[in-house]
């Protein structure tokens, strides 16, 4: 079968590999579409994935083979799979914190993923897809689950005012989730014109270009001098992480959803004097069925985020390389696999 195999920093090979065989309690899925995740792009640039790994975890497909012991599923069912596989036995699993599992396994990270014609996954992490969700929309279930998880873990209260920094897929989904959770105003800071326009289209109260707008002045005016109740940091740069603590109101919360691999200087003076709360979240798990439901009931618009659909052969040139640009105008790029 054809698959995208990670070979190191800036090296992904589209090549033929053996078709996997499902083992005990596993299913084999014929992959239809798979999305490029921000963490995939980060690892593509830095080379942090294991060489020889088939990448990809945001996918839609159909069951084409059942392994021994699998019950409750049948051939040709349209499914996706939770990218997170907690062990269920460690301290964190036993205390309802599966995303912190000591033995966490991730599709396309811990074992071969879905930028391939076929992928095998444990049968206990797959979900049926309603007819009301298109195959392409399914690729946004995983990032949406992460954003639902983040909002649930945050201190967001009804009528709070929120600032989203960074309007990539995570920022745009977090913005919509915050509105669903009752935020009265959601402001978005983003350097890309295309992404700002997308944020406005999806319901942002106001959008700002941080390269031109003084964000402190804009937020001061918008919130009557108090500042936003919560800042969701979705850009993942040292600068945006630093400034988040100076933008949020006294006693407010900075919630970090992004991943920044560079060192960040922390302003602990502001943290202490303003009695701020800083919190982060890694990934959703229990939120997967909620994400499917949100999309099925059109509570969140994910289709608008898809900038381009490329073939598996074009994955590097028209996918990863485009998203790896410092100020890309693309939002979400997915690959048609079969």
C-alpha positions as CSV (number, residue, x, y, z in Angstrom):
1,X,0.0,0.0,0.0
2,X,1.0,3.6,-0.4
3,X,1.9,5.6,2.7
4,X,3.7,8.7,4.0
5,X,6.7,7.6,6.0
6,X,8.6,10.0,8.2
7,X,12.3,10.1,7.5
8,X,13.5,13.0,9.6
9,X,13.3,16.8,9.6
10,X,11.7,18.0,6.4
11,X,11.8,14.5,5.0
12,X,8.6,12.6,4.3
13,X,8.7,9.8,1.8
14,X,5.6,8.7,-0.1
15,X,6.3,5.0,-0.8
16,X,4.9,1.5,-0.8
17,X,4.9,-0.4,2.4
18,X,3.3,-3.7,3.5
19,X,-0.4,-3.6,4.2
20,X,-1.1,-4.0,7.9
21,X,-2.9,-7.0,9.3
22,X,-5.3,-6.4,12.2
23,X,-4.4,-8.4,15.3
24,X,-6.5,-9.3,18.4
25,X,-9.2,-6.6,19.0
26,X,-8.1,-4.5,16.1
27,X,-9.8,-3.3,12.9
28,X,-8.3,-2.4,9.5
29,X,-9.7,0.8,8.0
30,X,-9.5,1.9,4.4
31,X,-8.5,5.6,4.8
32,X,-10.5,8.1,2.7
33,X,-9.2,11.4,4.0
34,X,-6.5,12.5,6.6
35,X,-5.8,16.0,7.9
36,X,-2.4,17.6,8.6
37,X,-2.3,18.4,12.3
38,X,-0.2,21.3,13.7
39,X,1.8,18.8,15.7
40,X,2.6,17.0,12.5
41,X,3.9,20.2,11.0
42,X,6.0,20.9,14.1
43,X,7.6,17.5,14.0
44,X,8.1,17.8,10.2
45,X,10.2,21.0,10.8
46,X,12.1,19.7,13.9
47,X,12.4,15.9,13.2
48,X,10.9,14.8,16.5
49,X,8.9,11.8,15.2
50,X,10.6,8.4,15.0
51,X,12.1,7.7,11.6
52,X,10.2,5.0,9.7
53,X,6.8,6.0,11.3
54,X,3.7,6.4,9.1
55,X,2.2,9.7,10.3
56,X,-1.3,11.0,10.5
57,X,-4.2,10.7,12.9
58,X,-7.1,13.0,11.8
59,X,-8.9,10.6,9.4
60,X,-12.1,9.2,8.0
61,X,-12.4,5.7,6.5
62,X,-14.4,2.5,6.2
63,X,-13.8,-0.8,8.1
64,X,-12.4,-3.4,5.6
65,X,-11.2,-6.1,8.0
66,X,-12.0,-7.3,11.5
67,X,-9.3,-8.7,13.7
68,X,-9.9,-11.7,16.1
69,X,-12.1,-10.9,19.0
70,X,-13.8,-7.8,17.5
71,X,-17.5,-7.6,18.0
72,X,-20.2,-4.9,17.4
73,X,-18.7,-3.8,14.2
74,X,-19.3,-4.8,10.5
75,X,-17.6,-4.3,7.2
76,X,-17.9,-1.0,5.3
77,X,-19.0,1.0,8.3
78,X,-17.8,4.6,8.1
79,X,-15.7,5.4,11.1
80,X,-13.0,7.6,12.6
81,X,-10.7,6.7,15.5
82,X,-9.7,8.6,18.7
83,X,-6.1,9.5,18.3
84,X,-5.5,9.0,22.0
85,X,-5.2,5.5,23.5
86,X,-4.8,5.7,27.3
87,X,-3.8,2.6,29.3
88,X,-6.7,2.7,31.7
89,X,-4.6,1.5,34.6
90,X,-2.2,4.2,35.7
91,X,-2.8,6.8,38.4
92,X,-4.1,9.4,35.9
93,X,-6.4,7.1,34.1
94,X,-7.8,5.9,37.5
95,X,-8.4,9.6,38.4
96,X,-10.2,10.5,35.2
97,X,-7.3,12.3,33.5
98,X,-6.7,10.1,30.4
99,X,-4.9,12.8,28.5
100,X,-2.2,12.6,31.2
101,X,-1.8,8.8,31.1
102,X,1.7,7.6,31.9
103,X,1.5,5.1,29.1
104,X,-0.3,7.2,26.5
105,X,-0.2,6.0,23.0
106,X,-1.1,8.2,20.0
107,X,-2.0,7.1,16.5
108,X,0.6,8.4,14.0
109,X,3.1,9.0,16.9
110,X,3.4,5.9,19.0
111,X,2.4,3.6,16.2
112,X,1.7,3.8,12.4
113,X,-1.0,6.3,11.4
114,X,-3.4,7.2,8.7
115,X,-1.5,8.9,5.9
116,X,-1.8,5.5,4.2
117,X,-4.3,3.6,2.2
118,X,-4.9,1.4,5.2
119,X,-4.5,1.8,9.0
120,X,-5.1,-0.6,11.8
121,X,-6.4,0.7,15.2
122,X,-7.8,-0.8,18.4
123,X,-11.5,-1.4,18.1
124,X,-12.3,0.3,21.4
125,X,-11.2,3.8,20.0
126,X,-13.3,3.9,16.8
127,X,-16.6,5.8,16.4
128,X,-19.4,5.6,13.8
129,X,-19.9,8.7,11.7
130,X,-23.4,10.0,11.1
131,X,-24.6,10.5,7.5
132,X,-24.9,14.2,8.3
133,X,-21.1,14.6,8.4
134,X,-19.1,14.5,5.2
135,X,-15.9,12.5,4.9
136,X,-13.8,15.7,4.7
137,X,-15.5,17.2,7.8
138,X,-14.5,14.1,9.8
139,X,-10.9,15.1,9.6
140,X,-11.7,18.0,12.0
141,X,-13.2,15.8,14.7
142,X,-9.8,15.3,16.5
143,X,-8.8,19.0,16.7
144,X,-12.3,19.9,17.7
145,X,-12.2,17.4,20.5
146,X,-9.0,19.1,21.7
147,X,-10.7,22.5,21.8
148,X,-13.8,21.2,23.6
149,X,-11.5,19.7,26.1
150,X,-9.6,23.0,26.5
151,X,-12.8,25.0,27.0
152,X,-14.1,22.5,29.5
153,X,-10.8,22.7,31.5
154,X,-10.8,26.5,31.4
155,X,-12.4,28.8,33.9
156,X,-14.8,30.2,31.2
157,X,-18.1,31.3,32.6
158,X,-21.3,32.5,30.8
159,X,-21.0,36.1,29.6
160,X,-17.1,36.1,29.9
161,X,-15.1,38.1,27.3
162,X,-12.5,36.0,25.5
163,X,-9.4,36.8,23.5
164,X,-8.1,34.2,21.0
165,X,-4.5,34.7,20.0
166,X,-3.8,32.8,16.7
167,X,-6.5,31.9,14.2
168,X,-5.2,28.6,12.8
169,X,-7.5,25.6,13.0
170,X,-7.2,25.3,16.8
171,X,-7.8,29.0,17.4
172,X,-10.8,29.1,15.1
173,X,-12.3,26.0,16.7
174,X,-11.6,27.3,20.2
175,X,-13.3,30.5,19.3
176,X,-16.5,28.6,18.2
177,X,-16.3,26.4,21.3
178,X,-16.0,29.5,23.6
179,X,-19.1,30.9,22.0
180,X,-21.0,27.7,22.4
181,X,-20.0,27.7,26.1
182,X,-21.5,31.1,26.6
183,X,-18.8,33.7,26.0
184,X,-20.5,37.0,25.3
185,X,-17.7,38.5,23.3
186,X,-14.8,36.7,21.5
187,X,-12.0,38.7,20.0
188,X,-9.3,37.3,17.7
189,X,-5.7,38.4,17.1
190,X,-4.1,37.0,13.9
191,X,-1.5,38.2,11.4
192,X,-3.0,36.5,8.4
193,X,-5.7,38.4,6.4
194,X,-7.3,35.1,5.3
195,X,-7.5,33.7,8.8
196,X,-8.8,37.0,10.2
197,X,-11.5,37.0,7.6
198,X,-12.3,33.4,8.5
199,X,-12.6,34.3,12.2
200,X,-15.0,37.2,11.3
201,X,-17.1,34.9,9.1
202,X,-17.3,32.3,12.0
203,X,-18.6,34.9,14.5
204,X,-15.7,36.8,16.1
205,X,-16.8,39.9,17.8
206,X,-13.8,41.8,16.4
207,X,-10.5,40.8,14.8
208,X,-7.1,42.5,15.0
209,X,-3.9,42.4,13.1
210,X,-1.1,42.5,15.8
211,X,1.4,43.7,13.3
212,X,-0.6,46.9,12.8
213,X,-3.0,47.2,15.8
214,X,-1.9,48.0,19.3
215,X,-3.6,45.0,21.0
216,X,-3.4,46.4,24.5
217,X,-5.1,49.6,23.4
218,X,-7.7,47.7,21.3
219,X,-8.6,45.3,24.2
220,X,-8.6,48.1,26.7
221,X,-11.2,50.0,24.6
222,X,-13.2,46.8,23.9
223,X,-13.5,45.8,27.5
224,X,-13.9,49.1,29.2
225,X,-10.4,49.1,30.6
226,X,-10.6,45.8,32.3
227,X,-9.2,43.3,29.8
228,X,-10.6,39.9,28.7
229,X,-11.5,37.4,31.3
230,X,-9.6,34.6,29.5
231,X,-6.9,34.6,26.8
232,X,-6.7,31.4,24.8
233,X,-3.2,31.3,23.4
234,X,-3.3,29.3,20.2
235,X,-0.3,30.7,18.3
236,X,2.6,29.0,20.1
237,X,5.3,31.7,19.9
238,X,7.4,33.0,22.7
239,X,6.1,36.5,22.0
240,X,2.4,35.7,22.1
241,X,2.8,33.5,25.2
242,X,4.6,36.4,27.0
243,X,2.1,39.0,26.0
244,X,-0.9,36.9,27.0
245,X,-0.2,37.6,30.7
246,X,-0.2,41.3,30.1
247,X,-3.5,41.3,28.1
248,X,-5.7,39.3,30.4
249,X,-7.6,41.1,33.2
250,X,-6.5,41.0,36.9
251,X,-7.5,37.6,38.3
252,X,-8.1,36.3,34.8
253,X,-6.8,33.1,33.2
254,X,-4.3,32.5,30.4
255,X,-5.2,29.2,28.8
256,X,-2.5,27.7,26.6
257,X,-3.6,25.3,23.8
258,X,-0.6,25.7,21.5
259,X,2.7,24.0,21.7
260,X,5.8,26.2,21.7
261,X,9.1,24.3,21.4
262,X,11.2,27.4,22.1
263,X,12.1,28.7,25.6
264,X,9.7,31.4,26.8
265,X,10.5,34.1,29.4
266,X,7.8,34.2,32.0
267,X,6.7,37.5,33.6
268,X,6.1,36.2,37.2
269,X,5.9,39.8,38.5
270,X,2.7,40.3,36.5
271,X,1.5,36.8,37.4
272,X,1.8,37.5,41.1
273,X,0.6,41.1,41.2
274,X,-2.4,40.4,39.1
275,X,-3.1,37.0,40.7
276,X,-3.4,35.3,37.3
277,X,-4.1,31.7,36.6
278,X,-2.1,30.0,33.8
279,X,-3.3,26.6,32.6
280,X,-2.8,24.3,29.6
281,X,-4.4,21.3,28.0
282,X,-2.9,18.6,25.8
283,X,-5.6,16.6,24.0
284,X,-9.2,15.5,24.2
285,X,-10.3,11.9,24.8
286,X,-13.8,11.8,26.4
287,X,-14.7,14.8,24.2
288,X,-14.5,12.8,20.9
289,X,-18.2,11.9,20.8
290,X,-19.1,15.5,21.7
291,X,-17.0,16.7,18.7
292,X,-18.9,14.3,16.4
293,X,-22.2,15.6,17.8
294,X,-21.2,19.2,17.4
295,X,-20.4,18.8,13.8
296,X,-23.4,16.6,13.0
297,X,-25.8,19.2,14.6
298,X,-23.9,22.1,12.9
299,X,-23.1,23.7,16.2
300,X,-19.6,24.3,14.9
301,X,-18.6,25.0,11.4
302,X,-15.5,22.9,10.4
303,X,-16.0,22.7,6.7
304,X,-15.1,26.4,6.2
305,X,-11.7,25.7,7.7
306,X,-10.6,23.3,4.9
307,X,-8.3,25.4,2.6
308,X,-7.3,22.7,0.2
309,X,-7.6,19.0,-0.5
310,X,-4.4,17.4,-1.9
311,X,-3.5,13.9,-3.0
312,X,-1.2,11.7,-1.0
313,X,1.5,12.2,-3.6
314,X,1.2,16.0,-3.1
315,X,1.2,15.8,0.7
316,X,4.7,17.3,1.2
317,X,4.9,19.9,-1.5
318,X,1.3,21.2,-1.3
319,X,0.6,20.2,2.3
320,X,3.4,20.3,4.8
321,X,5.6,22.8,3.0
322,X,2.6,25.2,2.7
323,X,1.7,24.9,6.3
324,X,5.3,25.2,7.5
325,X,5.7,28.7,6.1
326,X,6.1,31.3,8.9
327,X,3.0,33.2,7.8
328,X,1.0,30.8,5.8
329,X,-2.4,31.9,4.5
330,X,-3.7,28.3,4.6
331,X,-5.9,27.1,7.5
332,X,-6.5,23.4,7.2
333,X,-5.1,21.1,4.5
334,X,-6.3,17.5,4.2
335,X,-5.2,14.7,1.9
336,X,-7.5,12.5,-0.2
337,X,-5.9,9.1,0.4
338,X,-8.3,6.7,-1.5
